[in-house]
Amino acid sequence: MTSATAVAAERLLHAARTRTPAAPVRDILGDDLSAAYDVQEIVLSQVEDPRENPRVGRKVGLTSTAVQRQLGVDQPDFGVLLADMDVSGLDTVPSARLQQPRIEAEVAFVLGDDVDDPERVLDAVSHVAAALEIVDSRVANWDITIVDTVADNASSGLFVLGEERIPLADIDPVAVEMTLERNGEIASTGSGVACLGDPREALLWVARTAHRLGRPLRAGEIVLSGALGPMVPFGPGTHVTARITGLGSVSATASEE
C-alpha cells in the first residue's frame, strides 16, 4: 500500500461512513488505473467479512455508450458485489444506505463453476436472470473519471435479481430488448447490443481482467454485465420495473426515508 492509495481509500471510506460525497480521488491517483484497483481492494477490505458479508460477485460498469457519455469515460471497469448489496428479497430498497442513487437494467450471469480459464467463462454459466443495479457514488456530483469510479468499487450500490432463471443456451443476450418504467412511465430503453455489443463480451472482459489481476471468477458468483440503456435517478419513493425479453421482469421500490 502506498501513501497515495491509503489517502484515496480513506477519503472514500470517510464519504461512505458519513454519507457525505467527497471530492474525486484523481487528484491523488492521477491516471493510474492499477492504483485505482488497489484502492478498491483497500476499501473492500474494510467493509467485507468472509462470514457475515462475503464477496458474492462482480459488476461490469461503463459498458453502454450511453452511460459512458453520461459519465465522460470511454472503457469498461469492474467492481465487487458483497452479500449485503443484494436487496432482492426486500419490499423496499433502503434509501438511507444510498447517497446519489441511479438505477439501470442489466443481464445477470450466475456461475456454476470456477473460472480458471477466462476464455471458457461461458461454459461456467449456470443461468441468466434480469437484474436492476442501483449504482451510487461516494464522489460528489458524480464528478468521476474512470480512476475515480474504479477506486469507488465501480460506483457500486445495491442490486436486485429477477425471479426467472434461464439457461444461457435458451437466450440470445444480444437480441434482448429492455424497457424500464419509472413511476409508471417509460424512462429508459435499450437492448443487448448496448452492452459492449453483447453482454457475453462483458462477461468475457471481466473474466479476463479479474484473472489478470489475480482475482478470478468463482462458482456461485453473480456477474452484472452492464447497463442495457441509460441509467435514471432512483430517489426515495421511486418505483422501477424493468422488462427484458426472454428474462421476464424485475422491480424495485426505494423507501421514503
TORVO-822957 format. One record per residue: x negated, y, z of N, C-alpha, C in turn; residue in one letter. Coordinates in steps of 0.001 Angstrom, whole numbers, plus 500000, padded with zeros to 6 digits. Layout:
N
XYZXYZXYZA ...
***
This chain:
257
499154498808500000500000500000500000499112501251500000M 499355502139499058498612503392499025499369504450499811T 498673505532500108499347506607500827500500507173500014S 500333507231498676501385507775497813502636506907497856A 502449505587497724503629504713497744504303504734499109T 503521504823500171504095504881501514504918506148501706A 504406507267501220505129508537501353506415508515500531V 506331507996499313507519507922498456508572507007499075A 508132505860499605509071504929500223509754505561501430A 508995506260502260509583506888503443510596507959503047E 510351508676501970511319509687501520512649509029501164R 512582507912500454513812507226500043514484506541501231L 513707505972502122514283505343503309514968506374504202L 514358507535504344514970508604505133516285509050504503H 516308509154503179517544509529502488518635508495502730A 518252507212502719519232506159502966519728506177504397A 518813506355505344519188506359506769520099507529507103R 519796508687506566520550509895506904521726510143505970T 521815509329504909522835509503503872522803510925503312R 521575511401503142521349512720502565520388512579501391T 520840512807500158519959512633498997518693513470499123P 517597512911498628516285513533498750515787514050497409A 514663514728497461514007515168496230513475513953495480A 513300514061494167512714512949493400511337512584493942P 510900511342493637509582510905494094508531510979492989V 508909511444491835507923511541490741506838512572491031R 507125513514491931506077514463492311504975513773493098D 505289512596493684504313511811494433503664510753493539I 504473510101492711504007508939491945503591509276490516L 503939510456490039503652510778488642504448509886487725G 503799509330486708504496508448485775504058506995485950D 503595506639487147503073505307487434504220504342487733D 504659503610486701505795502712486863505458501539487778L 504210501077487738503798499999488629503900500429490085S 503487501647490367503609502164491728505073502274492141A 505938502623491189507368502722491492507928501365491918A 507514500294491242507958498962491658507369498590493015Y 506180499069493318505607498845494644506442499542495719D 506886500755495424507750501483496357509060500724496552V 509615500230495452510845499439495539510676498292496537Q 509559497585496469509318496464497370509163496923498820E 508508498061499028508361498584500391509724498907500979I 510559499574500195511901499933500664512710498674500970V 512661497690500059513417496457500269512968495729501530L 511669495763501795511148495056502967511721495599504268S 512210496831504233512760497459505432514249497189505621Q 514917496683504584516374496514504674516831495075504473V 515977494228503905516364492841503715516069492027504966E 516731490873505061516484489927506139516727488539505547D 515742487650505591515896486349504945517125485566505390P 517566485789506633518733485067507137520010485882507067R 519949487114507513521156487935507617521470488715506341E 520434489076505590520658489888504394519622489525503323N 519714488305502793518705487849501834518899488448500440P 517891488265499617517993488624498208518907487623497509R 519844488132496709520790487248496018520777487441494511V 519962488355493992519936488536492548519184489773492117G 519348490096490839518717491273490236519773492044489446R 519473493287489217520293494094488323519382494714487282K 519827494648486051519106495319484975519792496653484756V 519010497707484727519577499036484538519108499672483256G 519801500705482857519407501530481710519336500725480414L 520301499824480230520349499021479008521278499621477963T 522141500512478386523068501169477468522492502501477011S 522510502746475717522008504030475221522833505181475771T 524135504924476012524987505978476576524515506344477984A 524198505322478798523723505584480159522328506189480128V 521494505731479202520164506332479068520276507823478759Q 521208508173477881521408509601477571521885510353478803R 522780509733479568523287510384480771522157510696481754Q 521194509793481858520154509921482874518810510373482320L 518705510524481006517476511053480431516303510104480458G 516553508793480340515477507807480278515626506976479010V 514586506171478705514598505510477402514159504044477439D 514212503397478609513864501986478677514555501355479869Q 514715500007479871515380499347480999514527499374482264P 515168499017483366514462498773484610515206497668485340D 514693497250486496515467496300487281515308496579488757F 516335496155489491516330496250490938516744494925491537G 516785494865492855517093493647493593518459493781494252V 519256492708494177520542492660494856520376491943496189L 520876492547497248520888491933498570522309491469498893L 522415490530499825523712489939500145524742490987500553A 524315492003501307525292492980501788525750493957500713D 525180493852499515525651494675498391526877494060497715M 527138492781497986528267492086497363529537492398498147D 530416493186497539531664493575498198532868492965497482V 532629491837496815533671491196496021534900490822496844S 534709490417498092535833489938498887536543490996499703G 536153492249499568536747493309500389537951493950499709L 538946494333500512540112495033499963539719496404499431D 538828497077500152538326498373499692536809498413499829T 536197499138498941534753499342498978534471500464499973V 533577500237500941533329501256501973532600502476501429P 533328503548501217532753504772500652531651505346501528S 531734505102502844530740505661503757529343505099503508A 529253503983502795527950503400502503527292504039501286R 528010504907500618527539505457499348527313506957499445L 526460507471498565526151508891498559526663509594497311Q 526303509074496150526664509697494872527129508605493905Q 528193507878494272528529506662493533529118506895492146P 528716506014491260529303505895489934529522504405489690R 530379504072488730530727502670488532530702502324487056I 530322501071486761530231500616485377530569499131485317E 531034498689484152531394497290483940530250496562483250A 530040495298483653528911494534483149529256493054483004E 528412492358482279528430490899482240527429490400483279V 527886489514484168527004488938485185526670487498484819A 525386487167484918524921485791484722524566485220486096F 525021484000486368524682483325487618523814482120487274V 522667482018487932521688480999487603521892479726488433L 521778478594487754521900477314488435520566476666488717G 519511477164488084518172476596488247517141477705488375D 515991477354488940514862478270488964514396478567487540D 513839479756487343513332480150486027511811480208486102V 511186479070485889509731479020485884509165479457484538D 509941479236483476509577479693482136510604480719481699D 510265482011481710511263483038481374511857482885479981P 511136482244479070511662482066477721512834481083477700E 513016480339478780514101479356478860515172479779479879R 515262481059480149516193481534481167517647481212480820V 517992481206479534519382480919479164519779479501479571L 518812478581479558519097477208479972519412477124481459D 518993478124482213519201478114483668520538478707484084A 521286479276483148522543479945483489523617478923483830V 524202479069485010525295478212485442526624478675484848S 526894479977484961528128480526484399528006482038484264H 529021482623483650529076484059483376530361484604483983V 530335485856484435531513486483485028531542487968484700A 532731488544484781532858490002484688532390490606486002A 531838491802485929531345492446487149531509493955487066A 531620494557488230531527496004488377530298496300489215L 529452497182488718528337497643489538528607499074489978E 528533499284491274528668500629491830527254501138492040I 526807501950491113525443502468491205525440503694492119V 524286503958492699524167505060493634522732505561493566D 522503506748494052521153507297494026520854508017495321S 519666507739495854519174508473497012518452509744496591R 518434510011495287517787511209494738518865512256494451V 518700513430494961519714514474494859520084514775493414A 521389514869493195521953515272491901521587514329490759N 521229513089491098520831512123490068519731512696489179W 518851513472489768517750514092489015516615513082488917D 516768512099488024515832510981488012515152510778486663I 513918510324486753513219509716485632513198508215485908T 512613507442485016512574506002485253511749505678486494I 510721506468486798509930506242488010510795506424489256V 511626507457489269512496507708490419513490506579490627D 514137506149489544515172505127489707514574503773490057T 513418503417489482512784502148489848512411502151491325V 511792503214491795511420503304493207512640503174494111A 513764503701493647515021503685494400515827502413494096D 515105501300493925515732499998493647516691500064492471N 516249500757491418517036500891490181518410501500490449A 518455502423491404519706503115491749520825502137492099S 520462501083492827521442500074493227522347500613494328S 523572500110494323524516500422495382525196499145495851G 526334498845495248527126497672495584527585497005494295L 528198495819494417528731495184493209529920494291493547F 530738494056492521531929493218492633531925492233491475V 532117490951491772532224489934490727533687489573490504L 534055489385489240535388488900488918535542487449489324G 536790486974489358537050485624489857536821484546488810E 536934484871487528536763483851486497535295483495486317E 535024482205486171533676481689485941533666480958484605R 532917481458483646532957480951482282531594480373481897I 531547479157481368530259478627480890529698479521479793P 528397479716479787527776480579478787528077480104477373L 528152478798477191528415478244475856529802478611475330A 530692479029476235532075479316475834532316480780475513D 531284481599475525531482483019475258530304483583474474I 530606484530473616529566485260472890529418486619473554D 528392486824474372528265488093475103528176489320474199P 527698489158472971527619490295472052529016490778471664V 529943489830471541531260490149470997532254490668472027A 531899490636473305532875491069474312533184492554474154V 534438492888474425534894494276474421535332494642475832E 534948495834476273535232496267477638536080497527477647M 537090497519478520537882498721478798537924498925480302T 537562500103480747537566500415482171538577501524482429L 539533501232483305540532502221483703540195502764485077E 540261504067485196540022504751486470541300505453486871R 541878505031487986543165505567488453544223505519487361N 544239504397486643545277504142485655545025504707484267G 543932505426484089543640505999482777542318505455482247E 542250505215480946541027504705480348539917505743480500I 538827505312481122537723506233481404536433505825480717A 536332504553480282535112504086479645535434502867478794S 534834502801477631534967501628476781533596501258476243T 533462500016475821532187499586475269532240498142474854G 531088497576474579531006496199474121529658495610474485S 529502494318474203528240493657474481527075494254473727G 527355494829472580526292495433471772525617496576472518V 526377497251473401525835498408474128524744498024475109A 524667496744475460523692496274476446522500495650475724C 521551496479475338520352496060474604520669495281473337L 521869495520472791522286494800471593522881493443471892G 522621492908473102523095491585473504522762491426474990D 523753491211475863523455491036477287522437489924477565P 522361488940476692521369487876476869519951488427476723R 519792489470475908518482490107475786518085490795477088E 519077491363477780518798491977479083518368490917480095A 519036489764480056518659488665480940517239488185480628L 516928488064479364515583487639478960514552488683479371L 514891489959479210513964491029479597513634490969481091W 514657490813481929514395490814483364513681489530483774V 513960488407483105513243487170483419511759487334483129A 511439487916481978510033488129481621509361489120482571R 510053490225482839509459491270483669509261490797485101T 510263490134485659510160489629487028509047488586487139A 508920487749486122507859486735486126506488487400486091H 506356488425485254505074489126485137504695489808486448R 505697490270487180505439490946488449505316489980489620L 505382488683489326505257487692490388506517487506491205G 507663487900490657508939487760491355509946487030490460R 509665485778490075510511485071489109511933484854489612P 512862484727488660514256484465488990514403483062489563L 515341482915490500515527481651491191516985481179491143R 517173479882491338518518479292491334519422480017492321A 520657480233491901521632480908492748521682482405492566G 520680482968491915520661484418491751521733484893490766E 522256486062491067523175486777490187522361487815489428I 522562487877488127521890488905487338522954489791486690V 523030491028487124523894492018486482523122492562485292L 523649492320484094522836492517482884522825493936482346S 523657494820482882523618496206482420524954496680481889G 525113497972481858526398498584481515526824498287480084A 528134498040479917528725497857478593529250499171478031L 529227500206478835529693501515478416529325502543479461G 529675503806479248529291504863480179529837504630481595P 529029504972482588529496504893483968530356506115484277M 531212505970485298532138507048485664532077507260487178V 532484508428487673532465508684489113533361507716489881P 532960507406491119533703506453491947533789506995493370F 534431508138493500534566508774494800535640508128495657G 535773508557496917536767507998497832538169508003497223P 538887506892497386540244506767496876540350506342495428G 539256506224494733539277505846493321539571504357493162T 540435504032492200540696502633491848540252502389490416H 539515501314490215538983500985488901539304499539488560V 539739499317487329539891497960486795539195497895485450T 538323496914485294537650496686484017538130495367483443A 538392495368482146538774494151481435537726493866480373R 537209492651480400536191492240479445536707491005478729I 536834491098477411537412489987476662536621488706476898T 537372487634477172536752486345477423536337486119478853G 536283487191479648535840487077481040536892487540482040L 538015488041481554539070488488482449538836489886482976G 539365490150484165539297491494484739538635491465486103S 538213492654486535537608492821487852537964494226488333V 538334494335489622538809495609490143538089495988491434S 538119497282491719537545497802492965538272499082493342A 538489499263494635539089500480495162538180501054496237T 537792502311496093536949502958497092537800503414498258A 537352503155499479538088503587500662538175505107500705S 539157505609501445539344507059501525538239507719502329E 537606506982503198536540507553504033535291506674503967E 
***
